Amino acid sequence: MGVTSLTDMSAGDDVGVYQYLLEHGELKTRIYGDSLHRFVGGPGKTGVRAAFGSDMLRMCGLKGFSDGSLGSTTAFFFEPYKDSPNTRGLPLRPDVA
């Protein structure tokens, strides 16, 4: 049957595109979207025109971070990164650095 649904964990800027595809009968896979915390309060900036949710497209979660990630060298460590010795990451509280 192929891919029948997916979850976009960072759907923020893509939600307007998904909604456009749905309205024009071009969305063929169910999408459950989660938004990054910074997206809250600004969905209109991404093209979302109204609250929505259906079997094909539903905003269903909010994604937040309490720390960074290893790939972007933003996770906070006591020692500098070996591949980026000029940083130890970003502290959750700026006064901790």
C-alpha positions as CSV (number, residue, x, y, z in Angstrom):
1,M,0.0,0.0,0.0
2,G,3.0,2.3,0.3
3,V,3.4,5.2,2.7
4,T,0.0,6.0,4.1
5,S,1.0,8.7,6.7
6,L,3.9,10.6,8.1
7,T,4.7,12.9,11.0
8,D,6.5,16.1,10.3
9,M,8.2,17.0,13.6
10,S,9.1,20.5,12.4
11,A,6.1,21.3,10.2
12,G,6.2,25.1,11.0
13,D,7.0,26.6,7.6
14,D,5.5,23.7,5.6
15,V,2.0,23.8,7.0
16,G,0.8,26.3,4.4
17,V,2.1,24.2,1.6
18,Y,0.4,21.1,3.0
19,Q,-2.9,23.0,3.3
20,Y,-2.6,24.2,-0.3
21,L,-2.0,20.7,-1.5
22,L,-5.0,19.4,0.5
23,E,-7.3,22.1,-0.9
24,H,-6.2,21.3,-4.5
25,G,-6.6,17.5,-4.1
26,E,-2.8,16.9,-4.4
27,L,-2.1,15.7,-0.9
28,K,-1.9,11.9,-1.2
29,T,-0.3,11.0,2.2
30,R,-1.8,11.8,5.6
31,I,0.3,14.3,7.4
32,Y,0.4,14.9,11.2
33,G,2.3,18.0,11.9
34,D,4.1,19.1,15.0
35,S,5.4,22.7,15.3
36,L,8.5,24.0,16.9
37,H,7.8,26.1,20.0
38,R,8.9,29.3,18.1
39,F,6.0,28.7,15.6
40,V,3.4,29.3,18.3
41,G,1.6,32.6,17.8
42,G,2.8,33.0,14.3
43,P,1.0,30.4,12.1
44,G,-0.2,33.1,9.7
45,K,3.4,33.8,8.7
46,T,3.5,30.3,7.2
47,G,0.4,30.6,5.1
48,V,-2.1,28.9,7.5
49,R,-5.3,30.9,7.2
50,A,-7.5,29.2,9.7
51,A,-7.6,26.5,12.3
52,F,-7.9,23.1,10.7
53,G,-7.6,19.3,11.1
54,S,-8.9,16.5,9.0
55,D,-8.1,12.9,8.2
56,M,-5.5,14.0,5.7
57,L,-3.9,16.9,7.5
58,R,-3.8,17.7,11.2
59,M,-1.7,19.8,13.4
60,C,-1.4,17.7,16.5
61,G,1.7,18.6,18.6
62,L,4.2,21.1,19.8
63,K,7.9,20.4,19.7
64,G,10.2,22.1,22.2
65,F,13.8,21.7,23.3
66,S,15.4,22.0,26.7
67,D,18.9,21.6,25.2
68,G,20.6,21.7,21.8
69,S,21.7,18.8,19.6
70,L,25.0,17.2,18.9
71,G,24.9,17.7,15.1
72,S,24.6,21.5,15.4
73,T,27.1,21.6,18.4
74,T,24.4,23.4,20.5
75,A,24.1,20.7,23.2
76,F,25.9,22.0,26.3
77,F,29.0,20.2,27.6
78,F,31.6,20.8,30.3
79,E,34.4,20.3,27.7
80,P,34.7,21.8,24.2
81,Y,33.6,19.7,21.2
82,K,36.5,17.7,19.7
83,D,35.5,18.7,16.2
84,S,34.7,22.3,17.2
85,P,37.0,23.2,20.0
86,N,35.8,26.8,20.1
87,T,32.4,25.8,21.6
88,R,31.0,23.8,24.5
89,G,27.4,24.3,23.1
90,L,24.7,26.6,24.3
91,P,23.7,26.7,28.0
92,L,20.0,26.5,28.8
93,R,20.5,29.6,31.0
94,P,23.0,32.2,29.7
95,D,24.2,32.9,33.2
96,V,25.5,29.3,33.5
97,A,28.2,29.6,30.8
